[in-house]
Amino acid sequence: MQQRLEKEWELSIDPDTVRLFILKAKALSAAVNEDYDDGAEHEVEFDGDTHASHHHDGLVEEASEDLTEEEFRELINDLNIDEAAELIALAWVGRGDYDASEWADAVAAARERPRKRTAKYLLGLPMLADWLEEGLEAIGA
């Protein structure tokens, strides 16, 4: 049985806020994966009536995906410097770049990143939701 590391720190970011980011990241990931079929998205054929009734459905779906990404970016931009650094550090701990015992080092390294690029950086992490979950678990939050 793995022994839990005793916390020597207090998080600035609320674990429930991190869980909200996890849900948003999962929604974004699902939106990307739902319509991926190795190029087959261009092979759909509609007759005249079906085309007229479904012509704009894709635009609504696309707008909702953009809204989720926009919401994610806004939530990230609303974080203060400490919260943003801890969110990045949690992803790094979850990914295995840092151990939970190196939490302070991970947060310090995350603080050195350009603040304006935080949302873009996090959105670019392919397994963000999983890594945030694993990071929370690793530090015992």
N, CA, C and O atoms as CSV, one atom per row, in Angstrom:
chain,resi,resn,atom,element,x,y,z
A,1,MET,N,N,0.835,-1.186,0.000
A,1,MET,CA,C,0.000,0.000,0.000
A,1,MET,C,C,0.872,1.239,0.000
A,1,MET,O,O,1.770,1.370,0.831
A,2,GLN,N,N,0.617,2.131,-0.912
A,2,GLN,CA,C,1.415,3.347,-1.029
A,2,GLN,C,C,1.018,4.330,0.059
A,2,GLN,O,O,-0.163,4.598,0.279
A,3,GLN,N,N,2.030,4.861,0.737
A,3,GLN,CA,C,1.768,5.813,1.804
A,3,GLN,C,C,1.609,7.203,1.210
A,3,GLN,O,O,2.374,7.614,0.337
A,4,ARG,N,N,0.616,7.912,1.691
A,4,ARG,CA,C,0.344,9.255,1.198
A,4,ARG,C,C,1.391,10.222,1.724
A,4,ARG,O,O,1.746,10.183,2.903
A,5,LEU,N,N,1.879,11.079,0.860
A,5,LEU,CA,C,2.852,12.092,1.234
A,5,LEU,C,C,2.172,13.138,2.105
A,5,LEU,O,O,1.108,13.650,1.757
A,6,GLU,N,N,2.788,13.453,3.234
A,6,GLU,CA,C,2.210,14.482,4.092
A,6,GLU,C,C,2.433,15.838,3.446
A,6,GLU,O,O,3.546,16.179,3.046
A,7,LYS,N,N,1.352,16.606,3.352
A,7,LYS,CA,C,1.430,17.902,2.681
A,7,LYS,C,C,2.240,18.894,3.502
A,7,LYS,O,O,2.053,19.035,4.710
A,8,GLU,N,N,3.140,19.574,2.813
A,8,GLU,CA,C,3.928,20.630,3.432
A,8,GLU,C,C,3.551,21.974,2.816
A,8,GLU,O,O,4.280,22.952,2.979
A,9,TRP,N,N,2.435,22.033,2.118
A,9,TRP,CA,C,2.033,23.241,1.420
A,9,TRP,C,C,0.520,23.392,1.496
A,9,TRP,O,O,-0.203,22.449,1.819
A,10,GLU,N,N,0.080,24.551,1.203
A,10,GLU,CA,C,-1.347,24.841,1.104
A,10,GLU,C,C,-1.588,25.356,-0.316
A,10,GLU,O,O,-0.887,26.254,-0.782
A,11,LEU,N,N,-2.571,24.792,-0.991
A,11,LEU,CA,C,-2.859,25.210,-2.360
A,11,LEU,C,C,-3.546,26.570,-2.386
A,11,LEU,O,O,-4.428,26.853,-1.575
A,12,SER,N,N,-3.127,27.401,-3.328
A,12,SER,CA,C,-3.818,28.673,-3.578
A,12,SER,C,C,-5.076,28.422,-4.396
A,12,SER,O,O,-6.101,29.078,-4.208
A,13,ILE,N,N,-4.978,27.456,-5.310
A,13,ILE,CA,C,-6.121,27.136,-6.166
A,13,ILE,C,C,-6.976,26.081,-5.466
A,13,ILE,O,O,-6.463,25.086,-4.955
A,14,ASP,N,N,-8.261,26.313,-5.453
A,14,ASP,CA,C,-9.196,25.387,-4.820
A,14,ASP,C,C,-9.246,24.090,-5.641
A,14,ASP,O,O,-9.386,24.150,-6.863
A,15,PRO,N,N,-9.134,22.923,-4.999
A,15,PRO,CA,C,-9.225,21.663,-5.741
A,15,PRO,C,C,-10.517,21.543,-6.560
A,15,PRO,O,O,-10.520,20.902,-7.612
A,16,ASP,N,N,-11.605,22.148,-6.092
A,16,ASP,CA,C,-12.848,22.122,-6.876
A,16,ASP,C,C,-12.710,22.926,-8.166
A,16,ASP,O,O,-13.318,22.584,-9.180
A,17,THR,N,N,-11.920,23.981,-8.129
A,17,THR,CA,C,-11.646,24.758,-9.344
A,17,THR,C,C,-10.857,23.905,-10.327
A,17,THR,O,O,-11.116,23.931,-11.530
A,18,VAL,N,N,-9.892,23.149,-9.809
A,18,VAL,CA,C,-9.111,22.247,-10.666
A,18,VAL,C,C,-10.040,21.204,-11.281
A,18,VAL,O,O,-9.915,20.871,-12.459
A,19,ARG,N,N,-10.966,20.693,-10.486
A,19,ARG,CA,C,-11.914,19.703,-11.010
A,19,ARG,C,C,-12.801,20.301,-12.110
A,19,ARG,O,O,-13.181,19.599,-13.047
A,20,LEU,N,N,-13.125,21.575,-12.000
A,20,LEU,CA,C,-13.871,22.259,-13.062
A,20,LEU,C,C,-13.036,22.299,-14.345
A,20,LEU,O,O,-13.557,22.059,-15.434
A,21,PHE,N,N,-11.746,22.601,-14.215
A,21,PHE,CA,C,-10.862,22.593,-15.384
A,21,PHE,C,C,-10.774,21.186,-15.982
A,21,PHE,O,O,-10.711,21.027,-17.201
A,22,ILE,N,N,-10.771,20.180,-15.126
A,22,ILE,CA,C,-10.734,18.795,-15.605
A,22,ILE,C,C,-11.975,18.508,-16.446
A,22,ILE,O,O,-11.871,17.922,-17.524
A,23,LEU,N,N,-13.142,18.915,-15.962
A,23,LEU,CA,C,-14.385,18.707,-16.721
A,23,LEU,C,C,-14.364,19.456,-18.048
A,23,LEU,O,O,-14.770,18.912,-19.075
A,24,LYS,N,N,-13.896,20.696,-18.033
A,24,LYS,CA,C,-13.811,21.484,-19.271
A,24,LYS,C,C,-12.836,20.830,-20.250
A,24,LYS,O,O,-13.118,20.737,-21.445
A,25,ALA,N,N,-11.688,20.378,-19.737
A,25,ALA,CA,C,-10.689,19.742,-20.605
A,25,ALA,C,C,-11.240,18.454,-21.208
A,25,ALA,O,O,-10.979,18.151,-22.373
A,26,LYS,N,N,-12.000,17.697,-20.419
A,26,LYS,CA,C,-12.613,16.471,-20.946
A,26,LYS,C,C,-13.642,16.803,-22.020
A,26,LYS,O,O,-13.734,16.104,-23.030
A,27,ALA,N,N,-14.414,17.862,-21.810
A,27,ALA,CA,C,-15.412,18.279,-22.806
A,27,ALA,C,C,-14.732,18.692,-24.102
A,27,ALA,O,O,-15.201,18.352,-25.188
A,28,LEU,N,N,-13.635,19.418,-23.994
A,28,LEU,CA,C,-12.897,19.835,-25.189
A,28,LEU,C,C,-12.309,18.629,-25.902
A,28,LEU,O,O,-12.356,18.549,-27.130
A,29,SER,N,N,-11.763,17.702,-25.153
A,29,SER,CA,C,-11.169,16.502,-25.731
A,29,SER,C,C,-12.236,15.662,-26.424
A,29,SER,O,O,-12.001,15.141,-27.514
A,30,ALA,N,N,-13.399,15.525,-25.806
A,30,ALA,CA,C,-14.493,14.757,-26.403
A,30,ALA,C,C,-14.981,15.419,-27.681
A,30,ALA,O,O,-15.312,14.731,-28.647
A,31,ALA,N,N,-15.030,16.739,-27.698
A,31,ALA,CA,C,-15.484,17.463,-28.888
A,31,ALA,C,C,-14.539,17.224,-30.051
A,31,ALA,O,O,-14.977,17.104,-31.195
A,32,VAL,N,N,-13.254,17.155,-29.767
A,32,VAL,CA,C,-12.270,16.906,-30.816
A,32,VAL,C,C,-12.373,15.469,-31.299
A,32,VAL,O,O,-12.305,15.222,-32.503
A,33,ASN,N,N,-12.535,14.519,-30.390
A,33,ASN,CA,C,-12.532,13.106,-30.747
A,33,ASN,C,C,-13.840,12.628,-31.362
A,33,ASN,O,O,-13.830,11.672,-32.138
A,34,GLU,N,N,-14.962,13.259,-31.043
A,34,GLU,CA,C,-16.262,12.838,-31.536
A,34,GLU,C,C,-16.352,12.816,-33.050
A,34,GLU,O,O,-16.888,11.870,-33.628
A,35,ASP,N,N,-15.836,13.837,-33.689
A,35,ASP,CA,C,-16.012,13.942,-35.131
A,35,ASP,C,C,-14.796,13.471,-35.921
A,35,ASP,O,O,-14.747,13.658,-37.137
A,36,TYR,N,N,-13.829,12.873,-35.269
A,36,TYR,CA,C,-12.642,12.424,-35.975
A,36,TYR,C,C,-12.866,11.016,-36.502
A,36,TYR,O,O,-13.147,10.095,-35.735
A,37,ASP,N,N,-12.743,10.853,-37.799
A,37,ASP,CA,C,-12.870,9.532,-38.398
A,37,ASP,C,C,-11.924,9.433,-39.581
A,37,ASP,O,O,-12.321,9.021,-40.671
A,38,ASP,N,N,-10.694,9.805,-39.367
A,38,ASP,CA,C,-9.631,9.668,-40.356
A,38,ASP,C,C,-10.008,10.212,-41.728
A,38,ASP,O,O,-9.851,9.519,-42.733
A,39,GLY,N,N,-10.497,11.430,-41.777
A,39,GLY,CA,C,-10.780,12.086,-43.045
A,39,GLY,C,C,-12.165,11.833,-43.597
A,39,GLY,O,O,-12.532,12.416,-44.617
A,40,ALA,N,N,-12.945,10.977,-42.952
A,40,ALA,CA,C,-14.262,10.623,-43.477
A,40,ALA,C,C,-15.282,11.739,-43.328
A,40,ALA,O,O,-16.385,11.636,-43.865
A,41,GLU,N,N,-14.943,12.791,-42.620
A,41,GLU,CA,C,-15.906,13.876,-42.417
A,41,GLU,C,C,-16.299,14.555,-43.720
A,41,GLU,O,O,-17.306,15.260,-43.761
A,42,HIS,N,N,-15.536,14.361,-44.773
A,42,HIS,CA,C,-15.844,14.993,-46.052
A,42,HIS,C,C,-16.608,14.058,-46.987
A,42,HIS,O,O,-16.897,14.436,-48.123
A,43,GLU,N,N,-16.940,12.852,-46.539
A,43,GLU,CA,C,-17.581,11.868,-47.391
A,43,GLU,C,C,-19.091,11.786,-47.202
A,43,GLU,O,O,-19.732,10.917,-47.792
A,44,VAL,N,N,-19.667,12.659,-46.405
A,44,VAL,CA,C,-21.105,12.626,-46.155
A,44,VAL,C,C,-21.840,13.229,-47.346
A,44,VAL,O,O,-21.482,14.300,-47.837
A,45,GLU,N,N,-22.876,12.520,-47.805
A,45,GLU,CA,C,-23.672,13.016,-48.921
A,45,GLU,C,C,-25.107,13.207,-48.463
A,45,GLU,O,O,-25.659,12.354,-47.767
A,46,PHE,N,N,-25.712,14.320,-48.849
A,46,PHE,CA,C,-27.101,14.614,-48.504
A,46,PHE,C,C,-27.903,14.809,-49.774
A,46,PHE,O,O,-27.399,15.330,-50.769
A,47,ASP,N,N,-29.175,14.379,-49.731
A,47,ASP,CA,C,-30.058,14.748,-50.830
A,47,ASP,C,C,-30.490,16.196,-50.602
A,47,ASP,O,O,-30.146,16.778,-49.572
A,48,GLY,N,N,-31.217,16.778,-51.516
A,48,GLY,CA,C,-31.580,18.195,-51.438
A,48,GLY,C,C,-32.319,18.584,-50.170
A,48,GLY,O,O,-31.986,19.594,-49.549
A,49,ASP,N,N,-33.336,17.788,-49.765
A,49,ASP,CA,C,-34.124,18.113,-48.568
A,49,ASP,C,C,-33.287,17.987,-47.298
A,49,ASP,O,O,-33.328,18.859,-46.430
A,50,THR,N,N,-32.546,16.923,-47.197
A,50,THR,CA,C,-31.720,16.709,-46.007
A,50,THR,C,C,-30.657,17.784,-45.904
A,50,THR,O,O,-30.369,18.288,-44.818
A,51,HIS,N,N,-30.076,18.129,-47.040
A,51,HIS,CA,C,-29.041,19.164,-47.047
A,51,HIS,C,C,-29.598,20.491,-46.541
A,51,HIS,O,O,-28.948,21.183,-45.759
A,52,ALA,N,N,-30.789,20.840,-46.982
A,52,ALA,CA,C,-31.392,22.110,-46.567
A,52,ALA,C,C,-31.677,22.130,-45.070
A,52,ALA,O,O,-31.479,23.153,-44.415
A,53,SER,N,N,-32.144,21.004,-44.522
A,53,SER,CA,C,-32.500,20.991,-43.099
A,53,SER,C,C,-31.288,20.840,-42.183
A,53,SER,O,O,-31.347,21.248,-41.023
A,54,HIS,N,N,-30.205,20.272,-42.669
A,54,HIS,CA,C,-29.035,20.029,-41.821
A,54,HIS,C,C,-27.826,20.889,-42.183
A,54,HIS,O,O,-26.750,20.718,-41.611
A,55,HIS,N,N,-27.994,21.781,-43.098
A,55,HIS,CA,C,-26.865,22.552,-43.607
A,55,HIS,C,C,-26.120,23.320,-42.524
A,55,HIS,O,O,-24.893,23.415,-42.573
A,56,HIS,N,N,-26.826,23.861,-41.564
A,56,HIS,CA,C,-26.171,24.692,-40.552
A,56,HIS,C,C,-25.963,23.987,-39.215
A,56,HIS,O,O,-25.451,24.605,-38.282
A,57,ASP,N,N,-26.338,22.727,-39.090
A,57,ASP,CA,C,-26.166,22.015,-37.822
A,57,ASP,C,C,-24.712,21.984,-37.382
A,57,ASP,O,O,-24.420,22.130,-36.195
A,58,GLY,N,N,-23.815,21.798,-38.307
A,58,GLY,CA,C,-22.392,21.758,-37.975
A,58,GLY,C,C,-21.901,23.067,-37.394
A,58,GLY,O,O,-21.013,23.083,-36.542
A,59,LEU,N,N,-22.483,24.172,-37.856
A,59,LEU,CA,C,-22.076,25.475,-37.335
A,59,LEU,C,C,-22.460,25.630,-35.870
A,59,LEU,O,O,-21.703,26.212,-35.093
A,60,VAL,N,N,-23.616,25.122,-35.484
A,60,VAL,CA,C,-24.047,25.192,-34.085
A,60,VAL,C,C,-23.108,24.365,-33.222
A,60,VAL,O,O,-22.681,24.809,-32.157
A,61,GLU,N,N,-22.790,23.164,-33.682
A,61,GLU,CA,C,-21.889,22.285,-32.949
A,61,GLU,C,C,-20.518,22.942,-32.809
A,61,GLU,O,O,-19.918,22.921,-31.734
A,62,GLU,N,N,-20.036,23.515,-33.886
A,62,GLU,CA,C,-18.743,24.184,-33.872
A,62,GLU,C,C,-18.750,25.367,-32.908
A,62,GLU,O,O,-17.769,25.596,-32.200
A,63,ALA,N,N,-19.832,26.108,-32.877
A,63,ALA,CA,C,-19.938,27.257,-31.974
A,63,ALA,C,C,-19.907,26.810,-30.526
A,63,ALA,O,O,-19.308,27.482,-29.687
A,64,SER,N,N,-20.551,25.668,-30.210
A,64,SER,CA,C,-20.542,25.194,-28.823
A,64,SER,C,C,-19.150,24.731,-28.423
A,64,SER,O,O,-18.747,24.927,-27.277
A,65,GLU,N,N,-18.406,24.120,-29.340
A,65,GLU,CA,C,-17.030,23.732,-29.049
A,65,GLU,C,C,-16.179,24.964,-28.799
A,65,GLU,O,O,-15.369,24.988,-27.872
A,66,ASP,N,N,-16.359,25.990,-29.626
A,66,ASP,CA,C,-15.611,27.227,-29.444
A,66,ASP,C,C,-15.964,27.877,-28.117
A,66,ASP,O,O,-15.100,28.444,-27.448
A,67,LEU,N,N,-17.249,27.794,-27.733
A,67,LEU,CA,C,-17.680,28.378,-26.470
A,67,LEU,C,C,-16.981,27.684,-25.304
A,67,LEU,O,O,-16.534,28.347,-24.368
A,68,THR,N,N,-16.883,26.359,-25.352
A,68,THR,CA,C,-16.207,25.628,-24.288
A,68,THR,C,C,-14.745,26.033,-24.217
A,68,THR,O,O,-14.219,26.246,-23.124
A,69,GLU,N,N,-14.083,26.144,-25.350
A,69,GLU,CA,C,-12.687,26.573,-25.357
A,69,GLU,C,C,-12.568,28.014,-24.871
A,69,GLU,O,O,-11.647,28.351,-24.127
A,70,GLU,N,N,-13.498,28.853,-25.291
A,70,GLU,CA,C,-13.484,30.246,-24.850
A,70,GLU,C,C,-13.689,30.323,-23.335
A,70,GLU,O,O,-13.014,31.091,-22.650
A,71,GLU,N,N,-14.624,29.522,-22.820
A,71,GLU,CA,C,-14.857,29.474,-21.371
A,71,GLU,C,C,-13.595,29.031,-20.641
A,71,GLU,O,O,-13.229,29.595,-19.610
A,72,PHE,N,N,-12.939,28.020,-21.187
A,72,PHE,CA,C,-11.707,27.511,-20.588
A,72,PHE,C,C,-10.659,28.619,-20.528
A,72,PHE,O,O,-10.026,28.839,-19.495
A,73,ARG,N,N,-10.488,29.310,-21.648
A,73,ARG,CA,C,-9.508,30.402,-21.688
A,73,ARG,C,C,-9.854,31.509,-20.686
A,73,ARG,O,O,-8.974,32.031,-20.002
A,74,GLU,N,N,-11.132,31.858,-20.606
A,74,GLU,CA,C,-11.549,32.906,-19.669
A,74,GLU,C,C,-11.305,32.485,-18.225
A,74,GLU,O,O,-10.858,33.288,-17.407
A,75,LEU,N,N,-11.598,31.227,-17.913
A,75,LEU,CA,C,-11.352,30.728,-16.559
A,75,LEU,C,C,-9.865,30.789,-16.216
A,75,LEU,O,O,-9.491,31.177,-15.110
A,76,ILE,N,N,-9.024,30.403,-17.171
A,76,ILE,CA,C,-7.573,30.458,-16.954
A,76,ILE,C,C,-7.140,31.902,-16.736
A,76,ILE,O,O,-6.367,32.194,-15.824
A,77,ASN,N,N,-7.638,32.797,-17.574
A,77,ASN,CA,C,-7.245,34.205,-17.462
A,77,ASN,C,C,-7.729,34.850,-16.169
A,77,ASN,O,O,-7.164,35.851,-15.729
A,78,ASP,N,N,-8.769,34.287,-15.557
A,78,ASP,CA,C,-9.276,34.807,-14.284
A,78,ASP,C,C,-8.437,34.366,-13.085
A,78,ASP,O,O,-8.582,34.913,-11.992
A,79,LEU,N,N,-7.564,33.385,-13.284
A,79,LEU,CA,C,-6.724,32.915,-12.176
A,79,LEU,C,C,-5.659,33.949,-11.845
A,79,LEU,O,O,-5.190,34.675,-12.722
A,80,ASN,N,N,-5.279,34.012,-10.569
A,80,ASN,CA,C,-4.141,34.862,-10.226
A,80,ASN,C,C,-2.851,34.102,-10.541
A,80,ASN,O,O,-2.900,32.932,-10.922
A,81,ILE,N,N,-1.724,34.745,-10.386
A,81,ILE,CA,C,-0.435,34.154,-10.762
A,81,ILE,C,C,-0.170,32.851,-10.016
A,81,ILE,O,O,0.276,31.870,-10.612
A,82,ASP,N,N,-0.444,32.843,-8.715
A,82,ASP,CA,C,-0.199,31.642,-7.912
A,82,ASP,C,C,-1.089,30.486,-8.346
A,82,ASP,O,O,-0.626,29.351,-8.460
A,83,GLU,N,N,-2.360,30.769,-8.588
A,83,GLU,CA,C,-3.290,29.722,-9.010
A,83,GLU,C,C,-2.902,29.154,-10.371
A,83,GLU,O,O,-2.938,27.940,-10.571
A,84,ALA,N,N,-2.532,30.022,-11.303
A,84,ALA,CA,C,-2.132,29.567,-12.641
A,84,ALA,C,C,-0.879,28.700,-12.561
A,84,ALA,O,O,-0.786,27.669,-13.227
A,85,ALA,N,N,0.081,29.123,-11.745
A,85,ALA,CA,C,1.317,28.347,-11.586
A,85,ALA,C,C,1.014,26.982,-10.976
A,85,ALA,O,O,1.588,25.976,-11.391
A,86,GLU,N,N,0.123,26.943,-9.999
A,86,GLU,CA,C,-0.217,25.666,-9.374
A,86,GLU,C,C,-0.968,24.747,-10.332
A,86,GLU,O,O,-0.786,23.531,-10.285
A,87,LEU,N,N,-1.800,25.304,-11.191
A,87,LEU,CA,C,-2.514,24.491,-12.169
A,87,LEU,C,C,-1.525,23.833,-13.132
A,87,LEU,O,O,-1.641,22.647,-13.440
A,88,ILE,N,N,-0.560,24.609,-13.599
A,88,ILE,CA,C,0.475,24.055,-14.478
A,88,ILE,C,C,1.293,23.012,-13.722
A,88,ILE,O,O,1.582,21.941,-14.255
A,89,ALA,N,N,1.665,23.325,-12.486
A,89,ALA,CA,C,2.458,22.394,-11.679
A,89,ALA,C,C,1.703,21.086,-11.447
A,89,ALA,O,O,2.305,20.012,-11.469
A,90,LEU,N,N,0.399,21.166,-11.228
A,90,LEU,CA,C,-0.400,19.947,-11.065
A,90,LEU,C,C,-0.340,19.081,-12.322
A,90,LEU,O,O,-0.218,17.859,-12.234
A,91,ALA,N,N,-0.425,19.714,-13.486
A,91,ALA,CA,C,-0.331,18.967,-14.745
A,91,ALA,C,C,1.042,18.313,-14.865
A,91,ALA,O,O,1.151,17.168,-15.305
A,92,TRP,N,N,2.084,19.033,-14.477
A,92,TRP,CA,C,3.438,18.480,-14.559
A,92,TRP,C,C,3.634,17.317,-13.589
A,92,TRP,O,O,4.266,16.320,-13.936
A,93,VAL,N,N,3.098,17.440,-12.386
A,93,VAL,CA,C,3.194,16.339,-11.417
A,93,VAL,C,C,2.412,15.140,-11.947
A,93,VAL,O,O,2.887,14.007,-11.876
A,94,GLY,N,N,1.222,15.387,-12.476
A,94,GLY,CA,C,0.417,14.308,-13.038
A,94,GLY,C,C,1.072,13.637,-14.229
A,94,GLY,O,O,0.905,12.436,-14.440
A,95,ARG,N,N,1.810,14.400,-15.000
A,95,ARG,CA,C,2.506,13.875,-16.176
A,95,ARG,C,C,3.782,13.135,-15.791
A,95,ARG,O,O,4.312,12.344,-16.571
A,96,GLY,N,N,4.273,13.402,-14.570
A,96,GLY,CA,C,5.476,12.720,-14.105
A,96,GLY,C,C,6.743,13.535,-14.244
A,96,GLY,O,O,7.832,13.026,-13.975
A,97,ASP,N,N,6.631,14.797,-14.659
A,97,ASP,CA,C,7.811,15.656,-14.767
A,97,ASP,C,C,8.400,15.946,-13.395
A,97,ASP,O,O,9.614,16.082,-13.242
A,98,TYR,N,N,7.530,16.040,-12.404
A,98,TYR,CA,C,7.925,16.287,-11.021
A,98,TYR,C,C,7.214,15.279,-10.137
A,98,TYR,O,O,6.124,14.806,-10.459
A,99,ASP,N,N,7.851,14.960,-9.016
A,99,ASP,CA,C,7.240,14.134,-7.990
A,99,ASP,C,C,6.510,15.065,-7.026
A,99,ASP,O,O,6.822,16.254,-6.959
A,100,ALA,N,N,5.554,14.543,-6.289
A,100,ALA,CA,C,4.828,15.370,-5.320
A,100,ALA,C,C,5.770,16.007,-4.306
A,100,ALA,O,O,5.503,17.101,-3.809
A,101,SER,N,N,6.863,15.331,-4.001
A,101,SER,CA,C,7.829,15.889,-3.043
A,101,SER,C,C,8.574,17.090,-3.620
A,101,SER,O,O,9.215,17.835,-2.880
A,102,GLU,N,N,8.492,17.283,-4.936
A,102,GLU,CA,C,9.143,18.413,-5.609
A,102,GLU,C,C,8.136,19.518,-5.943
A,102,GLU,O,O,8.370,20.328,-6.839
A,103,TRP,N,N,7.026,19.543,-5.223
A,103,TRP,CA,C,5.948,20.485,-5.495
A,103,TRP,C,C,6.433,21.929,-5.580
A,103,TRP,O,O,6.093,22.641,-6.526
A,104,ALA,N,N,7.215,22.364,-4.612
A,104,ALA,CA,C,7.686,23.760,-4.591
A,104,ALA,C,C,8.507,24.077,-5.841
A,104,ALA,O,O,8.391,25.169,-6.396
A,105,ASP,N,N,9.335,23.127,-6.286
A,105,ASP,CA,C,10.131,23.327,-7.501
A,105,ASP,C,C,9.233,23.422,-8.737
A,105,ASP,O,O,9.465,24.244,-9.624
A,106,ALA,N,N,8.209,22.574,-8.782
A,106,ALA,CA,C,7.284,22.585,-9.923
A,106,ALA,C,C,6.542,23.920,-10.004
A,106,ALA,O,O,6.390,24.489,-11.086
A,107,VAL,N,N,6.084,24.411,-8.858
A,107,VAL,CA,C,5.364,25.692,-8.837
A,107,VAL,C,C,6.297,26.831,-9.234
A,107,VAL,O,O,5.909,27.724,-9.987
A,108,ALA,N,N,7.533,26.796,-8.725
A,108,ALA,CA,C,8.504,27.849,-9.061
A,108,ALA,C,C,8.790,27.856,-10.561
A,108,ALA,O,O,8.855,28.921,-11.176
A,109,ALA,N,N,8.959,26.677,-11.149
A,109,ALA,CA,C,9.214,26.590,-12.592
A,109,ALA,C,C,7.998,27.075,-13.387
A,109,ALA,O,O,8.147,27.744,-14.409
A,110,ALA,N,N,6.808,26.740,-12.919
A,110,ALA,CA,C,5.583,27.168,-13.610
A,110,ALA,C,C,5.415,28.684,-13.551
A,110,ALA,O,O,4.902,29.292,-14.491
A,111,ARG,N,N,5.847,29.291,-12.451
A,111,ARG,CA,C,5.745,30.758,-12.323
A,111,ARG,C,C,6.629,31.479,-13.337
A,111,ARG,O,O,6.360,32.627,-13.691
A,112,GLU,N,N,7.673,30.815,-13.801
A,112,GLU,CA,C,8.602,31.425,-14.758
A,112,GLU,C,C,8.038,31.457,-16.182
A,112,GLU,O,O,8.557,32.166,-17.043
A,113,ARG,N,N,6.986,30.696,-16.420
A,113,ARG,CA,C,6.378,30.675,-17.757
A,113,ARG,C,C,5.678,32.001,-18.022
A,113,ARG,O,O,5.199,32.643,-17.087
A,114,PRO,N,N,5.613,32.420,-19.286
A,114,PRO,CA,C,4.881,33.655,-19.619
A,114,PRO,C,C,3.400,33.510,-19.261
A,114,PRO,O,O,2.744,32.571,-19.712
A,115,ARG,N,N,2.883,34.410,-18.475
A,115,ARG,CA,C,1.502,34.346,-17.968
A,115,ARG,C,C,0.471,34.410,-19.096
A,115,ARG,O,O,-0.565,33.750,-19.021
A,116,LYS,N,N,0.742,35.188,-20.127
A,116,LYS,CA,C,-0.228,35.366,-21.213
A,116,LYS,C,C,-0.431,34.100,-22.037
A,116,LYS,O,O,-1.422,33.988,-22.759
A,117,ARG,N,N,0.480,33.157,-21.941
A,117,ARG,CA,C,0.389,31.941,-22.760
A,117,ARG,C,C,-0.114,30.731,-21.976
A,117,ARG,O,O,-0.085,29.611,-22.485
A,118,THR,N,N,-0.568,30.943,-20.758
A,118,THR,CA,C,-0.984,29.827,-19.908
A,118,THR,C,C,-2.116,29.021,-20.534
A,118,THR,O,O,-2.027,27.795,-20.602
A,119,ALA,N,N,-3.170,29.674,-20.989
A,119,ALA,CA,C,-4.312,28.960,-21.571
A,119,ALA,C,C,-3.888,28.178,-22.810
A,119,ALA,O,O,-4.257,27.014,-22.964
A,120,LYS,N,N,-3.125,28.803,-23.685
A,120,LYS,CA,C,-2.665,28.126,-24.907
A,120,LYS,C,C,-1.802,26.919,-24.555
A,120,LYS,O,O,-1.932,25.855,-25.160
A,121,TYR,N,N,-0.918,27.095,-23.570
A,121,TYR,CA,C,-0.055,25.992,-23.152
A,121,TYR,C,C,-0.888,24.824,-22.628
A,121,TYR,O,O,-0.690,23.680,-23.037
A,122,LEU,N,N,-1.819,25.118,-21.722
A,122,LEU,CA,C,-2.628,24.051,-21.135
A,122,LEU,C,C,-3.519,23.382,-22.174
A,122,LEU,O,O,-3.676,22.161,-22.156
A,123,LEU,N,N,-4.104,24.163,-23.079
A,123,LEU,CA,C,-4.933,23.583,-24.136
A,123,LEU,C,C,-4.122,22.689,-25.070
A,123,LEU,O,O,-4.673,21.794,-25.711
A,124,GLY,N,N,-2.827,22.929,-25.146
A,124,GLY,CA,C,-1.959,22.128,-25.998
A,124,GLY,C,C,-1.510,20.816,-25.373
A,124,GLY,O,O,-0.898,19.988,-26.048
A,125,LEU,N,N,-1.806,20.614,-24.092
A,125,LEU,CA,C,-1.428,19.363,-23.433
A,125,LEU,C,C,-2.457,18.294,-23.792
A,125,LEU,O,O,-3.632,18.438,-23.457
A,126,PRO,N,N,-2.034,17.221,-24.470
A,126,PRO,CA,C,-2.987,16.251,-24.999
A,126,PRO,C,C,-3.783,15.482,-23.944
A,126,PRO,O,O,-4.899,15.043,-24.221
A,127,MET,N,N,-3.237,15.313,-22.758
A,127,MET,CA,C,-3.923,14.552,-21.709
A,127,MET,C,C,-4.129,15.414,-20.467
A,127,MET,O,O,-3.996,14.936,-19.341
A,128,LEU,N,N,-4.452,16.676,-20.679
A,128,LEU,CA,C,-4.560,17.637,-19.582
A,128,LEU,C,C,-5.473,17.148,-18.466
A,128,LEU,O,O,-5.083,17.182,-17.299
A,129,ALA,N,N,-6.673,16.695,-18.796
A,129,ALA,CA,C,-7.627,16.268,-17.763
A,129,ALA,C,C,-7.042,15.138,-16.916
A,129,ALA,O,O,-7.120,15.171,-15.688
A,130,ASP,N,N,-6.457,14.143,-17.576
A,130,ASP,CA,C,-5.863,13.015,-16.848
A,130,ASP,C,C,-4.712,13.472,-15.970
A,130,ASP,O,O,-4.594,13.053,-14.819
A,131,TRP,N,N,-3.868,14.332,-16.515
A,131,TRP,CA,C,-2.703,14.782,-15.750
A,131,TRP,C,C,-3.104,15.638,-14.560
A,131,TRP,O,O,-2.480,15.549,-13.503
A,132,LEU,N,N,-4.132,16.463,-14.709
A,132,LEU,CA,C,-4.608,17.252,-13.574
A,132,LEU,C,C,-5.184,16.336,-12.493
A,132,LEU,O,O,-4.938,16.545,-11.305
A,133,GLU,N,N,-5.949,15.325,-12.904
A,133,GLU,CA,C,-6.498,14.370,-11.931
A,133,GLU,C,C,-5.379,13.654,-11.189
A,133,GLU,O,O,-5.411,13.527,-9.965
A,134,GLU,N,N,-4.389,13.188,-11.946
A,134,GLU,CA,C,-3.271,12.472,-11.333
A,134,GLU,C,C,-2.445,13.389,-10.445
A,134,GLU,O,O,-1.943,12.963,-9.405
A,135,GLY,N,N,-2.303,14.650,-10.851
A,135,GLY,CA,C,-1.577,15.619,-10.036
A,135,GLY,C,C,-2.270,15.871,-8.712
A,135,GLY,O,O,-1.626,15.898,-7.663
A,136,LEU,N,N,-3.593,16.057,-8.755
A,136,LEU,CA,C,-4.361,16.246,-7.514
A,136,LEU,C,C,-4.210,15.047,-6.590
A,136,LEU,O,O,-4.015,15.191,-5.383
A,137,GLU,N,N,-4.305,13.866,-7.179
A,137,GLU,CA,C,-4.179,12.645,-6.383
A,137,GLU,C,C,-2.784,12.526,-5.775
A,137,GLU,O,O,-2.636,12.150,-4.613
A,138,ALA,N,N,-1.770,12.847,-6.566
A,138,ALA,CA,C,-0.385,12.716,-6.100
A,138,ALA,C,C,-0.077,13.622,-4.913
A,138,ALA,O,O,0.669,13.241,-4.011
A,139,ILE,N,N,-0.654,14.819,-4.918
A,139,ILE,CA,C,-0.355,15.734,-3.810
A,139,ILE,C,C,-1.361,15.602,-2.671
A,139,ILE,O,O,-1.256,16.288,-1.654
A,140,GLY,N,N,-2.331,14.720,-2.852
A,140,GLY,CA,C,-3.286,14.464,-1.784
A,140,GLY,C,C,-4.375,15.505,-1.638
A,140,GLY,O,O,-4.925,15.681,-0.551
A,141,ALA,N,N,-4.688,16.190,-2.712
A,141,ALA,CA,C,-5.735,17.230,-2.636
A,141,ALA,C,C,-7.099,16.657,-2.956
A,141,ALA,O,O,-8.093,17.383,-2.941
